[in-house]
Amino acid sequence: MNPAFSVIFLTTLIGVGQGLFLALYGAELLALVGAIAIPDDRSFYALGSAISLLFLAGGLGASFFHLGHPERAWRAAAMWRTSWLSREIIVLPAFMFTVILYGMVHYFGGPMTADGSARTAVVVIGGLAVVLCLALFACTAMIYACIKFLQEWASPLTLVNYFLLGCASGFTLATGFAFFTAPEMVRIYGITAIILTFTGLISRATSLYRNARIKPKSTLQTATGIRHPRIVQKAQGAMGGSFNTRQYFHGKAAQFMRSVKWAFLVLVFLVPVLLLGKSLSDASAPFLVAAFIIQYVGLIAERWFFFAQANHPQNLYYQQIS
């Protein structure tokens, strides 16, 4: 497939926002049971929610660049009964709304919302937001995992990778954010980010291993619908290019694909783990900031590779000339 950068930014940005919110709510639960104490929870939770919302809004905004007629975007939600895309369009704004409520209750409620009703409201709103967050992970991943004829995507690993990489990037950001707002959470977030990143490496490496050994189910006969045992292509059709030649193949050489694969393996997994480990021992803000930036750049490359690696059956016809 030919990756669209609007979709790449959509999936990576909302993943960061989702992971950051899960980190915030995790700290909330730890504070409620007395495992940790956050002195200024207003700036921590409210500001953290605002940052999460910025990433979610950035992803939502990026998605509009993928639409031929953005003014008709509302129609995409009409098929929610059968379309994972429609479900994503519904769940994303709902999740953003609950993040806004969560941040507002903390901002106006004061330190750990001392009033019992306010504390209950925070837990309930945050819990609802977590449910929507997990539903959003599922909707986003299933848009691609449900396409059976794209064998590289049609795997439970697609859902696992979207969840783990989103959480890893969100917790890496949360570690840097906590350095300035809640230093007592830096170690907890940092260790969690390392675990999520390492687990994501195992999951992503498994999917790469699986995809490299896929035996295509489609043939030239099934791709074209022509059942003749011998099909010879004399011309590609639109030699100057067409929708089929532009949208369903990235046009990059095998060497370029290998370079992107190794680049994102290093940037998403190896470098952030090293920087996070270093920052946990030295308490260094530059290392934490660099860990998130490098990991996010790597995620852009990873998501590009994810889309580009999918081999559409129509390429059996449009990518060859006999």
Secondary structure, 3 states (H helix, E strand, C coil): CCCCHHHHHHHHHHHHHHHHHHHHHHHHHHHHCCCCCCCCHHHHHHHHHHHHHHHHHHHHHHHHHHCCCHHHHHHHHHHCCCCHHHHHHHHHHHHHHHHHHHHHHHHHHCHHHCCHHHHHHHHHHHHHHHHHHHHHHHHHHHHHHCCCCCCCCCCHHHHHHHHHHHHHHHHHHHHHHHHHHCHHHHHHHHHHHHHHHHHHHHHHHHHHHHHHCCCCCCCHHHHHCCCCCCCCCCCCCCCCCCHHHHHCCCCCCHHHHHHHHHHHHHHHHHHHHHHHHHHHHHCCHHHHHHHHHHHHHHHHHHHHHHHHHCCCCCHHHHCCCC
